[in-house]
């Protein structure tokens, strides 16, 4: 710091020889000033190289060079999520970790996902800050890729823990279901009718305290209401087969009610270890969803309250579906399955989750599976695209 201050002072007049012609003295002063400026630029570059300047990703224009890739956390059809660290900044900055979602432009275009990606980025920015939703930090792009920077959720997928435990008891299922109810209440009723449309255990991560964080808003869409104050319908067939609501399969228009259906399927899977409708062929799953009622096994034993809330969520007639009827999420909260739940305490995360992930340090990624670090697709992003 002392050297920086010394070089920021005006050049001493004694450094210019006495008796020079004024033009010579002026030229020497200009040269000295240029040298001083060059030294300052070198010092700034050295500070940058020494990573001493603070790095705040939320308050600057980002580029891929700002990050170092640690490892892949997950892959999808056209996206990859990686654990990254800042490549520069203070020691504290460089010890922070983030999740970087990388989307290949060629695949986004081929699979006609442009609107979905735009919706995802905008909705993530709008809902950032909710205690049970992943936090959006920033987005940027280069020639071949789109990037979405999010906070890192170190506990891994709830799906992994469900397979490990085989099934959850009702207290565990109620804990996770209550946090999901608050998410859906927020998306549907406080965010202008956002339909999430892909509720499943793989999209529910656990943070270091065992609370849910909803991720992957690739299918989310803000629907809003029409002039009659009824939800606007959308017709895109999207989601995961086992969790699709009947109206999505029929393609006669769907609303945020699809998320309540999916929550019913999810609670069933929490309690039994498997979804109520399943087959190796997705077409057969669709047939079961539209034709068959939810049937409960004899083992494990499921309470009447749990059976009732699942049936009320998984009602084919969405005008009678719990969560979508008059009263909305308030009716869900008042159901006997949630008797005794302190909803204010849930929102404030006063109690740790029933499963505490084995996270050893902030950048620990042991709760995630190992994935190949390179994409198989190498199609070039052309000017025509």
C-alpha positions in Angstrom: 0.0 0.0 0.0 2.9 2.4 0.8 4.3 1.9 -2.7 0.9 2.7 -4.2 0.7 5.9 -2.3 4.2 7.0 -3.1 3.6 6.5 -6.9 0.3 8.5 -6.7 2.2 11.7 -5.7 3.2 14.3 -8.4 6.7 13.8 -9.9 9.3 15.8 -7.8 10.5 18.9 -9.6 14.1 18.0 -8.6 14.0 15.0 -11.0 14.0 17.4 -13.9 17.6 18.9 -14.5 17.9 22.7 -14.0 18.9 24.8 -17.0 17.1 22.9 -19.7 15.2 24.6 -22.5 11.5 24.9 -21.5 10.5 22.5 -24.3 13.0 19.9 -23.2 11.8 20.2 -19.6 8.2 19.9 -20.8 9.0 16.8 -22.8 10.9 15.2 -19.8 7.9 15.9 -17.6 5.5 14.3 -20.1 7.7 11.3 -20.3 7.9 11.0 -16.5 4.1 11.3 -16.3 3.7 8.6 -18.9 6.1 6.3 -17.0 4.2 7.0 -13.8 0.9 6.1 -15.5 2.4 2.9 -16.9 3.7 1.9 -13.4 0.2 2.5 -11.9 -1.3 0.3 -14.7 1.3 -2.4 -13.9 0.4 -2.2 -10.2 -3.3 -2.5 -11.0 -2.6 -5.5 -13.2 -0.4 -7.1 -10.5 -3.2 -6.5 -7.9 -5.6 -8.2 -10.3 -3.2 -11.1 -10.9 -2.6 -11.4 -7.1 -6.4 -11.6 -6.7 -6.5 -8.8 -4.2 -9.5 -6.9 -5.6 -12.9 -7.9 -4.3 -15.1 -10.0 -6.6 -18.9 -9.6 -6.3 -20.7 -11.6 -9.1 -24.0 -9.8 -8.3 -22.7 -6.3 -9.1 -20.7 -6.8 -12.3 -20.8 -8.0 -15.9 -19.8 -11.7 -15.8 -17.7 -13.8 -18.1 -16.7 -17.5 -18.0 -13.1 -16.4 -17.3 -14.3 -15.1 -13.9 -14.8 -18.7 -12.7 -12.8 -21.9 -12.3 -14.7 -25.2 -12.9 -14.4 -27.6 -10.0 -16.6 -30.5 -11.2 -19.9 -31.4 -12.8 -22.9 -31.7 -10.4 -25.5 -32.9 -13.0 -26.3 -33.2 -16.7 -29.5 -32.9 -18.7 -30.5 -33.1 -22.4 -29.1 -29.7 -23.2 -27.6 -28.4 -19.9 -24.9 -29.1 -17.5 -24.6 -27.8 -13.9 -21.1 -27.3 -12.6 -19.6 -26.4 -9.2 -17.4 -23.3 -9.8 -15.2 -20.9 -7.8 -14.2 -17.3 -8.7 -10.9 -17.2 -10.5 -9.9 -13.9 -8.9 -10.8 -11.7 -5.9 -9.8 -11.8 -2.3 -8.9 -15.0 -0.5 -12.4 -15.0 0.9 -14.0 -14.5 -2.5 -12.0 -17.4 -4.0 -13.1 -19.7 -1.3 -16.8 -19.2 -2.2 -18.6 -21.7 -4.5 -21.5 -21.4 -6.9 -23.5 -23.6 -9.2 -23.2 -22.6 -12.9 -25.9 -23.9 -15.2 -24.4 -24.2 -18.7 -26.8 -24.4 -21.7 -25.5 -25.3 -25.2 -27.1 -22.9 -27.7 -27.2 -25.5 -30.5 -29.2 -27.9 -28.3 -31.5 -25.2 -27.0 -32.4 -24.3 -30.6 -32.7 -27.8 -31.9 -35.0 -28.9 -29.0 -37.1 -25.7 -29.3 -36.4 -24.7 -25.8 -35.7 -20.9 -26.4 -38.9 -19.7 -24.7 -38.3 -22.1 -21.8 -34.8 -20.8 -21.2 -36.1 -17.2 -21.3 -38.8 -18.0 -18.8 -36.4 -19.8 -16.6 -33.9 -16.9 -16.3 -36.7 -14.3 -15.7 -38.6 -16.4 -13.2 -35.4 -17.3 -11.3 -34.6 -13.6 -11.0 -38.1 -12.8 -9.8 -38.4 -15.5 -7.1 -34.8 -15.3 -5.8 -34.7 -14.9 -2.0 -37.4 -17.3 -1.1 -36.1 -19.6 1.7 -36.9 -22.8 -0.2 -35.9 -21.8 -3.8 -32.4 -21.7 -5.2 -31.1 -18.1 -5.4 -30.4 -16.5 -8.8 -27.1 -14.5 -8.9 -26.5 -13.6 -12.5 -26.5 -14.7 -16.1 -24.2 -14.2 -19.1 -23.4 -15.8 -22.5 -20.6 -16.3 -25.0 -20.6 -17.5 -28.6 -21.7 -21.1 -27.9 -23.2 -21.2 -24.4 -25.7 -19.5 -22.1 -24.9 -19.4 -18.4 -27.0 -19.0 -15.2 -25.1 -18.5 -11.9 -26.9 -19.8 -8.8 -26.1 -20.5 -5.2 -24.6 -23.9 -4.5 -26.9 -26.3 -2.6 -24.4 -28.9 -1.1 -26.8 -31.6 0.2 -27.7 -33.2 -3.1 -31.0 -34.5 -4.4 -33.8 -35.6 -2.1 -34.3 -38.4 -4.6 -30.9 -39.9 -3.4 -32.0 -39.9 0.2 -35.4 -41.4 -0.6 -33.7 -44.3 -2.4 -31.3 -44.7 0.5 -34.1 -44.8 3.1 -36.5 -46.6 0.7 -39.4 -44.6 2.1 -40.0 -41.8 4.6 -42.2 -42.0 7.6 -45.1 -39.6 7.8 -43.3 -37.0 10.0 -40.5 -36.8 7.4 -43.0 -36.6 4.5 -44.9 -33.9 6.3 -41.8 -31.8 6.9 -40.9 -31.8 3.2 -44.4 -31.5 1.9 -45.0 -28.4 4.2 -42.0 -26.6 2.7 -43.3 -27.5 -0.8 -46.7 -26.1 0.0 -45.1 -22.8 0.9 -43.2 -22.8 -2.3 -46.4 -23.4 -4.4 -48.3 -20.8 -2.4 -45.6 -18.3 -3.2 -45.3 -19.2 -6.9 -49.1 -19.4 -7.5 -50.5 -16.7 -5.3 -47.7 -14.2 -4.8 -45.9 -14.3 -8.1 -48.7 -13.9 -10.6 -49.5 -17.5 -11.2 -46.2 -19.2 -11.9 -46.7 -22.9 -12.8 -43.6 -24.9 -11.9 -44.6 -28.0 -13.9 -41.7 -30.3 -13.0 -42.1 -31.2 -9.3 -40.2 -34.4 -8.6 -37.6 -35.6 -6.0 -34.7 -35.0 -8.4 -35.5 -31.2 -8.5 -35.6 -30.9 -4.7 -32.1 -30.4 -3.2 -31.2 -30.3 0.5 -29.1 -27.5 2.0 -26.7 -28.0 4.8 -29.4 -27.8 7.4 -31.7 -30.3 5.7 -34.2 -27.9 4.2 -35.6 -28.1 0.7 -34.3 -25.9 -2.2 -36.3 -26.1 -5.4 -34.1 -26.0 -8.5 -34.4 -26.3 -12.3 -37.1 -23.8 -13.5 -36.7 -24.9 -17.1 -40.4 -25.7 -17.4 -41.7 -22.9 -15.2 -44.1 -20.4 -16.8 -45.8 -17.3 -15.5 -49.5 -17.7 -16.5 -51.3 -14.9 -14.8 -55.1 -14.4 -15.0 -57.4 -13.4 -17.8 -60.0 -10.6 -17.9 -62.4 -12.8 -15.9 -59.7 -13.3 -13.2 -59.4 -17.0 -14.1 -56.0 -18.6 -14.6 -54.7 -18.4 -18.1 -54.3 -21.9 -19.6 -51.2 -23.1 -21.4 -50.9 -26.1 -23.7 -47.2 -27.2 -23.8 -46.7 -30.9 -23.0 -43.8 -30.8 -20.6 -42.8 -32.4 -17.3 -41.9 -36.0 -16.2 -44.3 -38.8 -17.1 -45.0 -40.1 -13.6 -45.9 -36.7 -12.2 -48.0 -35.3 -15.1 -51.6 -34.2 -14.4 -54.4 -35.7 -16.6 -55.2 -32.3 -18.2 -51.6 -32.1 -19.5 -51.9 -35.6 -21.1 -55.3 -34.7 -22.6 -53.7 -31.4 -23.9 -56.9 -29.5 -23.3 -55.1 -26.7 -21.4 -53.6 -26.7 -17.9 -52.9 -24.2 -15.2 -51.0 -24.0 -11.8 -53.3 -26.9 -10.7 -50.8 -29.3 -12.2 -48.4 -28.6 -9.4 -50.9 -29.7 -6.7 -51.4 -33.0 -8.6 -47.7 -33.5 -8.6 -47.5 -32.8 -4.9 -50.0 -35.6 -4.3 -47.9 -38.0 -6.4 -44.8 -36.8 -4.5 -46.3 -37.5 -1.0 -47.4 -40.9 -2.2 -43.8 -41.6 -3.3 -42.4 -40.3 0.0 -44.5 -42.7 1.9 -44.2 -45.8 -0.2 -40.9 -45.4 -2.1 -42.5 -45.4 -5.5 -45.0 -43.3 -7.5 -48.6 -44.6 -7.9 -48.5 -44.7 -11.7 -45.4 -46.4 -13.3 -44.5 -48.4 -16.3 -41.4 -48.8 -18.5 -43.4 -47.3 -21.4 -44.5 -43.7 -20.8 -47.6 -44.2 -22.9 -48.8 -46.8 -20.4 -48.1 -44.4 -17.6 -50.3 -41.8 -19.3 -53.1 -44.4 -19.7 -52.9 -45.2 -15.9 -53.0 -41.6 -14.9 -56.2 -40.8 -16.9 -58.0 -44.1 -16.3 -57.0 -45.4 -12.9 -57.5 -44.1 -9.4 -54.7 -44.0 -6.8 -54.5 -47.3 -5.0 -52.6 -47.7 -1.7 -50.6 -50.7 -0.7 -51.3 -52.6 2.5 -47.7 -52.2 3.6 -46.4 -49.8 4.7 -49.4 -48.6 6.6 -50.6 -45.1 5.6 -52.8 -42.9 7.8 -56.3 -41.9 6.7 -55.2 -38.2 6.7 -52.3 -39.0 4.3 -54.5 -41.1 2.0 -57.1 -38.3 2.0 -54.8 -35.5 1.1 -53.2 -37.6 -1.7 -56.7 -38.4 -3.1 -57.7 -34.7 -2.9 -54.5 -33.6 -4.8 -54.8 -36.4 -7.3 -58.4 -35.5 -8.4 -58.8 -35.7 -12.2 -61.4 -32.9 -12.1 -59.1 -29.9 -11.4 -62.1 -27.8 -10.4 -62.3 -30.0 -7.3 -58.6 -30.5 -6.7 -57.2 -29.4 -3.3 -55.0 -26.3 -3.8 -56.9 -25.3 -6.9 -60.3 -24.8 -5.2 -61.5 -21.7 -3.4 -59.1 -20.9 -0.5 -56.0 -22.1 -2.5 -53.0 -23.0 -0.4 -54.8 -22.0 2.8 -57.1 -25.0 2.3 -54.1 -27.2 1.9 -52.6 -25.9 5.2 -55.8 -26.6 7.0 -56.0 -30.2 6.0 -55.7 -32.8 8.8 -52.5 -34.2 7.3 -50.8 -30.9 8.4 -52.5 -30.7 11.8 -50.1 -29.3 14.4 -47.8 -27.7 11.7 -46.6 -24.2 12.8 -46.5 -22.6 9.3 -44.7 -19.5 10.6 -42.0 -21.7 12.1 -41.7 -23.6 8.8 -41.2 -20.4 6.8 -38.6 -19.1 9.3 -36.7 -22.5 9.2 -36.7 -22.7 13.0 -36.3 -26.5 12.9 -33.5 -28.4 11.1 -34.6 -31.0 8.6 -35.0 -34.7 9.5 -32.0 -35.5 7.2 -28.8 -33.5 7.7 -26.5 -34.1 4.7 -22.9 -35.0 5.4 -21.4 -31.7 4.2 -17.9 -31.3 5.5 -17.1 -27.8 4.1 -18.9 -25.2 1.9 -17.6 -26.6 -1.4 -18.0 -30.3 -0.5 -19.7 -32.2 -3.5 -19.7 -35.7 -2.1 -23.5 -35.7 -2.1 -23.6 -35.6 -5.9 -23.0 -38.4 -8.3 -19.9 -38.4 -10.6 -20.5 -37.3 -14.2 -18.3 -37.1 -17.3 -16.8 -33.7 -17.6 -17.2 -33.3 -21.3 -20.3 -33.1 -23.5 -20.8 -35.6 -26.2 -22.4 -33.0 -28.5 -20.0 -30.8 -30.3 -22.3 -29.2 -32.9 -21.1 -25.7 -33.9 -23.3 -22.7 -33.1 -23.6 -21.0 -36.6 -24.6 -17.5 -37.7 -27.8 -19.0 -39.2 -28.8 -20.4 -35.7 
